[in-house]
């Protein structure tokens, strides 16, 4: 006996109050407005509030999904005319028509026998029976390839292993029937062998098209049902919660390991410091002195440096700066030579020999050197060293020495000698 999907079928667009060509934004705004206004909590005492709200939710679920909306637009006229739920839209009695059940109006709620679980338990069972009957009617004596597929749809409290296995099997559904009823030509009418072969080829193409269309309809039904199955939604929420919990546990484990590493490093440093103090005490008790505790007051030939001795790293940096300055000055070599020539006429007496000039420029920065009797008296280094020949100042003794060995200084000294 045929049962109608609903006593009064309403158009989804009419329920939301939008046009058929409305965009997604308009549909979303209309749904939000109606959901706030028609929610059962705001309409206490209205017996039709729950049913109205359910229709609003069904309409929005269908029209908000592009695939569902496309399918609804294609079958809208048939649905509004009152599609029956036992497959009257097919011309073949063997197959069970699944298209009418891809509409949310074919079930009411999730609890009673006409609800979600009761309706689709019957639907999948009918599909399986139609496959079995068609397989036998086609004269097959072997076991049906589709015989082992699960047909128990289950209920609201069914175990997820059963639900997951059900959807996994039906998502790979492929009909085992030959679809011979879709043939366009009857090969008995063929008068010639060549015509018969042409008819057979055309019939095979039509069968493939019909079979593919039916498989797509079943796949669409499975997708439609799975998208609205509360067990699937609950499983997704549970998976998301487990993922969040796993991520939190991973972060907590990383934080704990970091704290343990920091604590171990702190303890190691404390032990190292205690061991260093103990070693120093043992050295003092034994009368040993570390080289690091000695002050460097040795005179290296250019005055006592004492505590102002430059570190090698800093000295290397100063040398790099001096070389960089040498490269920059090379761009103005001609100009400096001219200026130096004019200044030399005033600075140096004309009767000085080149050897005297070289001696002067080389030894002038040594004027701060101490005499032998002042070796024990500490004295600070000069603030800078100066080459009068090149008229340049240097911040350290190392820079001055590098300058005296530089090619530019030697060229200027040679030029001065040749001039005199």
C-alpha positions as CSV (number, residue, x, y, z in Angstrom):
1,X,0.0,0.0,0.0
2,X,1.3,3.4,-1.0
3,X,1.8,5.9,1.8
4,X,2.1,9.6,0.9
5,X,5.1,11.5,2.2
6,X,3.1,14.2,3.9
7,X,-0.5,15.2,4.2
8,X,0.4,18.6,3.0
9,X,3.7,19.1,1.2
10,X,5.2,22.6,1.4
11,X,7.8,24.1,-0.9
12,X,11.1,24.8,0.8
13,X,11.3,28.2,-0.9
14,X,7.8,29.0,0.4
15,X,8.7,27.9,3.9
16,X,11.7,30.3,4.1
17,X,9.9,33.0,2.2
18,X,12.6,33.4,-0.5
19,X,12.5,33.2,-4.3
20,X,13.7,30.2,-6.2
21,X,16.7,32.0,-7.5
22,X,17.7,33.4,-4.1
23,X,21.4,33.3,-3.3
24,X,23.0,31.6,-0.3
25,X,23.2,34.8,1.8
26,X,19.5,35.6,1.4
27,X,18.6,32.0,2.3
28,X,20.8,32.2,5.4
29,X,19.3,35.5,6.6
30,X,15.8,34.2,6.1
31,X,16.4,31.1,8.0
32,X,18.0,32.9,10.9
33,X,15.1,35.3,11.1
34,X,12.4,32.6,11.0
35,X,14.4,30.3,13.5
36,X,14.5,33.1,16.1
37,X,10.9,34.0,15.6
38,X,9.4,30.4,15.4
39,X,11.5,28.6,18.0
40,X,9.4,26.5,20.3
41,X,10.9,28.1,23.4
42,X,9.5,31.4,22.3
43,X,6.1,30.0,21.3
44,X,5.1,28.1,24.5
45,X,1.6,26.9,24.2
46,X,1.5,26.7,20.4
47,X,1.0,23.1,19.3
48,X,2.2,23.7,15.8
49,X,5.4,25.5,16.8
50,X,7.6,22.4,16.9
51,X,6.3,21.2,13.4
52,X,6.8,24.7,12.0
53,X,10.3,24.9,13.3
54,X,11.1,21.4,11.9
55,X,9.9,22.4,8.4
56,X,12.1,25.5,8.6
57,X,15.2,23.4,9.6
58,X,14.5,20.9,6.8
59,X,14.1,23.6,4.2
60,X,17.4,25.3,5.3
61,X,19.3,22.0,5.4
62,X,18.2,21.2,1.8
63,X,18.7,24.7,0.3
64,X,22.0,25.4,2.1
65,X,23.7,22.4,0.5
66,X,24.4,23.0,-3.2
67,X,24.0,19.3,-4.2
68,X,20.8,18.9,-2.3
69,X,19.4,22.1,-3.7
70,X,20.2,21.1,-7.2
71,X,18.4,17.8,-6.8
72,X,15.4,19.5,-5.2
73,X,15.2,22.0,-8.0
74,X,15.2,19.2,-10.5
75,X,12.4,17.2,-8.7
76,X,10.5,20.1,-7.2
77,X,7.4,19.8,-9.4
78,X,7.1,16.0,-8.7
79,X,7.5,16.5,-5.0
80,X,4.9,19.2,-4.8
81,X,2.5,17.0,-6.8
82,X,2.7,14.5,-4.0
83,X,5.4,11.9,-4.7
84,X,4.6,8.5,-3.3
85,X,7.1,6.7,-1.2
86,X,7.1,3.3,-2.8
87,X,8.6,4.1,-6.1
88,X,5.9,4.9,-8.6
89,X,8.1,7.2,-10.7
90,X,9.9,4.2,-12.3
91,X,8.4,2.3,-15.2
92,X,10.0,-0.9,-14.1
93,X,8.4,-2.9,-11.2
94,X,11.7,-4.7,-10.4
95,X,13.6,-1.7,-9.1
96,X,12.8,0.2,-6.0
97,X,12.6,3.9,-6.6
98,X,14.8,5.7,-4.1
99,X,14.4,9.2,-5.4
100,X,11.3,10.1,-3.3
101,X,13.2,9.3,-0.2
102,X,15.8,12.0,-0.8
103,X,13.4,14.5,0.6
104,X,13.2,15.4,4.3
105,X,9.4,15.3,4.2
106,X,9.4,11.5,3.9
107,X,9.9,11.1,7.6
108,X,8.8,12.8,10.7
109,X,11.2,13.2,13.6
110,X,13.5,10.4,14.9
111,X,11.4,8.5,17.4
112,X,8.3,6.7,16.0
113,X,8.0,4.1,13.3
114,X,7.4,6.8,10.7
115,X,10.5,8.6,11.9
116,X,14.0,8.7,10.4
117,X,15.1,5.2,11.5
118,X,11.9,3.4,10.7
119,X,11.5,4.8,7.2
120,X,15.1,4.2,6.1
121,X,15.2,0.7,7.6
122,X,12.3,-0.1,5.2
123,X,14.0,1.7,2.3
124,X,17.3,-0.2,2.4
125,X,15.5,-3.4,2.9
126,X,13.4,-2.8,-0.2
127,X,16.4,-2.0,-2.2
128,X,18.0,-5.3,-1.2
129,X,14.9,-7.3,-1.9
130,X,14.5,-5.7,-5.4
131,X,18.1,-6.7,-6.2
132,X,17.5,-10.2,-5.1
133,X,14.3,-10.6,-7.0
134,X,15.8,-9.1,-10.1
135,X,18.8,-11.4,-9.9
136,X,16.6,-14.5,-9.8
137,X,14.2,-13.2,-12.5
138,X,17.1,-12.8,-14.9
139,X,17.7,-16.5,-14.7
140,X,20.9,-16.4,-12.5
141,X,21.5,-19.5,-10.4
142,X,24.7,-18.3,-8.7
143,X,24.7,-16.4,-5.4
144,X,24.0,-12.7,-5.8
145,X,27.1,-10.6,-5.4
146,X,25.2,-8.2,-3.3
147,X,23.9,-10.8,-0.9
148,X,26.2,-10.1,2.1
149,X,25.6,-6.3,2.3
150,X,24.1,-5.3,5.7
151,X,20.4,-4.3,5.7
152,X,20.0,-3.6,9.4
153,X,19.9,0.2,9.5
154,X,19.7,0.2,13.3
155,X,18.2,2.7,15.7
156,X,19.2,5.8,17.6
157,X,21.3,3.9,20.2
158,X,23.0,1.5,17.8
159,X,26.7,0.9,18.2
160,X,28.9,2.9,15.9
161,X,30.7,-0.2,14.6
162,X,27.4,-1.4,13.2
163,X,26.5,2.1,11.8
164,X,30.0,2.6,10.3
165,X,30.0,-0.8,8.6
166,X,26.5,-0.2,7.2
167,X,27.5,3.1,5.5
168,X,30.8,1.8,4.3
169,X,29.0,-1.1,2.5
170,X,26.3,1.0,1.0
171,X,28.6,3.8,-0.2
172,X,30.2,1.3,-2.6
173,X,26.8,0.0,-3.9
174,X,26.7,-1.3,-7.5
175,X,23.6,-3.0,-8.8
176,X,24.1,-6.6,-9.9
177,X,21.2,-6.5,-12.4
178,X,21.6,-6.4,-16.2
179,X,19.0,-3.7,-16.9
180,X,17.7,-5.6,-19.9
181,X,14.4,-3.8,-19.7
182,X,16.2,-0.6,-20.8
183,X,16.9,-2.0,-24.3
184,X,15.9,0.2,-27.1
185,X,15.8,-2.5,-29.8
186,X,14.5,-6.0,-29.9
187,X,17.1,-8.1,-31.7
188,X,14.4,-10.5,-32.9
189,X,13.4,-7.9,-35.3
190,X,16.8,-7.8,-36.9
191,X,16.7,-9.1,-40.4
192,X,20.5,-9.3,-40.9
193,X,23.4,-10.3,-38.7
194,X,25.1,-6.9,-39.1
195,X,21.9,-5.1,-38.0
196,X,21.6,-7.4,-35.0
197,X,25.1,-6.6,-33.9
198,X,24.4,-2.9,-34.2
199,X,21.2,-3.3,-32.1
200,X,23.1,-5.3,-29.5
201,X,25.8,-2.6,-29.2
202,X,23.2,0.1,-28.8
203,X,21.3,-1.9,-26.2
204,X,24.6,-2.3,-24.2
205,X,25.1,1.4,-24.2
206,X,21.6,2.0,-23.0
207,X,22.0,-0.6,-20.2
208,X,25.2,0.9,-19.0
209,X,23.6,4.4,-18.8
210,X,20.5,3.0,-16.9
211,X,22.7,1.1,-14.5
212,X,25.0,4.0,-13.8
213,X,21.9,6.3,-13.2
214,X,20.5,3.8,-10.7
215,X,23.8,3.5,-8.9
216,X,24.1,7.2,-8.7
217,X,20.6,7.5,-7.2
218,X,21.4,4.9,-4.5
219,X,24.7,6.7,-3.7
220,X,22.9,10.0,-3.5
221,X,20.3,8.4,-1.1
222,X,23.1,7.1,1.1
223,X,24.8,10.6,1.2
224,X,21.4,12.2,2.0
225,X,20.7,9.8,4.9
226,X,24.2,9.9,6.3
227,X,24.2,13.7,6.3
228,X,21.1,13.7,8.5
229,X,21.8,10.7,10.7
230,X,22.2,11.9,14.3
231,X,24.5,9.0,15.1
232,X,27.0,10.2,12.4
233,X,26.8,13.8,13.8
234,X,27.4,12.5,17.3
235,X,30.4,10.4,16.1
236,X,31.9,13.4,14.4
237,X,31.6,15.4,17.6
238,X,33.2,12.6,19.6
239,X,36.1,12.4,17.1
240,X,36.6,16.2,17.3
241,X,36.6,16.0,21.1
242,X,39.1,13.1,21.1
243,X,41.3,15.1,18.7
244,X,41.2,18.1,20.9
245,X,42.0,16.0,24.0
246,X,44.9,14.3,22.2
247,X,46.3,17.7,21.1
248,X,46.0,18.9,24.7
249,X,47.7,15.8,26.0
250,X,50.5,16.3,23.5
251,X,51.0,19.9,24.6
252,X,51.0,18.9,28.2
253,X,53.6,16.2,27.6
254,X,55.8,18.7,25.7
255,X,55.4,21.2,28.6
256,X,56.3,18.6,31.2
257,X,59.4,17.5,29.2
258,X,60.4,21.1,28.9
259,X,60.1,21.7,32.6
260,X,62.0,18.5,33.3
261,X,64.8,19.6,31.0
262,X,65.0,23.0,32.5
263,X,65.1,21.5,36.0
264,X,67.8,19.1,35.0
265,X,69.8,21.9,33.5
266,X,69.4,24.0,36.6
267,X,70.5,21.1,38.9
268,X,73.5,20.5,36.6
269,X,74.6,24.1,36.8
270,X,74.2,24.1,40.5
271,X,76.3,21.0,40.8
272,X,78.9,22.4,38.5
273,X,79.1,25.6,40.6
274,X,79.4,23.7,43.8
275,X,82.1,21.5,42.3
276,X,84.0,24.6,41.0
277,X,83.9,26.2,44.5
278,X,85.1,22.9,46.0
279,X,88.0,22.7,43.5
280,X,89.0,26.3,44.2
281,X,89.1,25.6,48.0
282,X,91.2,22.5,47.4
283,X,93.6,24.5,45.2
284,X,94.0,27.2,47.8
285,X,94.5,24.6,50.5
286,X,97.2,22.9,48.4
287,X,98.8,26.3,47.5
288,X,98.0,26.1,43.8
289,X,97.3,29.2,41.8
290,X,95.3,29.3,38.6
291,X,96.7,31.2,35.6
292,X,93.3,33.0,35.3
293,X,93.8,34.6,38.7
294,X,97.1,36.2,37.7
295,X,97.2,39.9,36.5
296,X,98.8,40.5,33.2
297,X,101.3,43.4,33.9
298,X,103.9,42.4,31.4
299,X,105.3,45.1,29.2
300,X,105.1,44.0,25.6
301,X,107.4,46.8,24.3
302,X,105.0,49.6,23.8
303,X,104.2,50.6,27.3
304,X,102.5,48.7,30.1
305,X,99.0,47.7,29.2
306,X,97.9,46.2,32.5
307,X,94.1,45.9,32.8
308,X,93.5,47.7,29.6
309,X,94.9,44.9,27.5
310,X,92.7,44.4,24.4
311,X,91.2,41.0,23.8
312,X,92.2,39.2,20.6
313,X,88.6,39.3,19.4
314,X,88.3,43.0,19.9
315,X,91.7,43.5,18.3
316,X,90.7,41.5,15.3
317,X,87.5,43.6,15.0
318,X,89.6,46.8,15.1
319,X,91.9,45.4,12.3
320,X,88.9,44.7,10.2
321,X,87.6,48.3,10.7
322,X,91.1,49.7,9.8
323,X,91.2,47.6,6.6
324,X,87.7,48.9,5.7
325,X,88.8,52.4,6.2
326,X,91.8,51.7,4.0
327,X,89.5,50.6,1.2
328,X,87.3,53.7,1.5
329,X,90.3,56.0,1.5
330,X,91.6,54.4,-1.7
331,X,88.8,56.0,-3.6
332,X,90.1,59.5,-2.7
333,X,93.8,58.8,-3.2
334,X,94.5,61.5,-5.7
335,X,92.8,64.2,-3.7
336,X,94.6,63.2,-0.5
337,X,98.0,63.2,-2.2
338,X,97.4,66.7,-3.4
339,X,96.4,67.9,0.1
340,X,99.3,66.1,1.7
341,X,101.7,67.8,-0.7
342,X,100.4,71.2,0.3
343,X,100.5,70.5,4.0
344,X,103.9,68.9,3.9
345,X,105.4,72.2,2.7
346,X,104.2,73.8,6.0
347,X,104.6,70.9,8.4
348,X,108.1,69.7,7.4
349,X,111.2,71.8,6.9
350,X,112.5,71.7,3.4
351,X,115.9,70.7,4.5
352,X,114.7,67.4,6.0
353,X,115.8,64.3,4.2
354,X,113.2,61.5,3.3
355,X,114.9,59.3,5.9
356,X,114.3,61.9,8.6
357,X,110.6,62.2,7.5
358,X,110.1,58.4,7.6
359,X,111.8,58.2,11.0
360,X,109.6,61.0,12.3
361,X,106.3,59.5,11.0
362,X,107.3,56.0,12.2
363,X,108.5,57.0,15.7
364,X,106.2,59.8,16.6
365,X,103.6,57.5,18.1
366,X,106.4,56.0,20.3
367,X,106.9,59.2,22.2
368,X,104.7,57.8,24.9
369,X,107.2,54.9,25.5
370,X,108.6,54.8,28.9
371,X,112.2,55.1,29.8
372,X,113.9,52.2,31.6
373,X,113.7,53.9,35.0
374,X,109.9,54.3,34.7
375,X,109.1,50.7,33.9
376,X,107.6,50.1,37.4
377,X,105.3,53.1,37.2
378,X,102.0,52.4,35.6
379,X,100.7,54.8,33.0
380,X,97.7,54.7,30.7
381,X,97.8,54.2,27.0
382,X,97.4,57.2,24.7
383,X,93.9,57.9,23.4
384,X,94.9,57.5,19.8
385,X,97.9,57.1,17.5
386,X,98.6,59.4,14.6
387,X,100.5,59.1,11.3
388,X,101.6,62.6,10.4
389,X,102.7,61.6,6.9
390,X,99.1,60.4,6.0
391,X,97.5,62.7,8.5
392,X,95.3,59.9,10.0
393,X,94.4,58.9,13.5
394,X,94.0,55.3,14.8
395,X,92.2,54.0,17.9
396,X,94.6,51.2,18.7
397,X,98.3,50.3,18.4
398,X,97.4,47.4,16.2
399,X,95.7,49.7,13.7
400,X,98.7,51.9,13.7
401,X,101.1,49.0,13.0
402,X,98.9,47.7,10.2
403,X,98.8,51.1,8.7
404,X,102.6,51.5,8.7
405,X,102.8,48.1,6.9
406,X,100.1,49.1,4.4
407,X,100.7,49.6,0.7
408,X,99.2,53.0,0.7
409,X,101.5,54.3,3.5
410,X,104.5,52.9,1.8
411,X,103.5,54.5,-1.6
412,X,103.0,57.9,0.1
413,X,106.4,57.6,1.9
414,X,108.0,56.6,-1.4
415,X,106.3,59.5,-3.1
416,X,107.6,61.9,-0.4
417,X,111.1,60.6,-0.8
418,X,111.0,61.1,-4.6
419,X,109.7,64.6,-4.1
420,X,112.5,65.6,-1.8
